[in-house]
Amino acid sequence: MPGNNRIILGVIGSDVHAVGNKILEMSFQEAGFKVINLGVMVSQEEFIHAAIESSAGAILVSSLYGHGEMDCRGLREKCREAGLGDILLYVGGNLVVGKRTFSEVDQQFKKMGFDRVYPPGTLPEEAIAELKRDLDL
């Protein structure tokens, strides 16, 4: 959705890592985004419902406990089913269990339908710049 600065932010699944989520919220707000922060332990359905309700341009999913691979599987398909086929999907954090290169993780999540994938330690400014480009802001 070009020109749409509304974004949904949250920590997916059973993950309770709240500090990074708060930092992301503040960073995106300071960059001019209207942030709907769902907090921690957010289901796929909650992300989708919030995106529909707010007419968001993007969903930003965070996961630090290593189960993002499992928690994010099928999210793009559910978005399509809900009429959000074009919504941007970003994901970041410690997304998988075990030793894999970030390149492997990136490819895997892009196959799952995510537009951007970020490794642990990525500064918010990187995602902010890419999101502004992707949303034509």
Buried (B, 14 or more C-beta within 10 A) or exposed (E): BEEBBBBBBBBBBEBEBEEBBEEBBEBBBEBEBEBBBBBBBBBBEBBBBBBBEBEBBBBBBBBBBBBBBEBBBEBBEBBEEBEBEEBBBBBBBBBBEEEBEEEEBBEBBBEBBBBBBBBEEEEBEEBBEBBBEBBEB
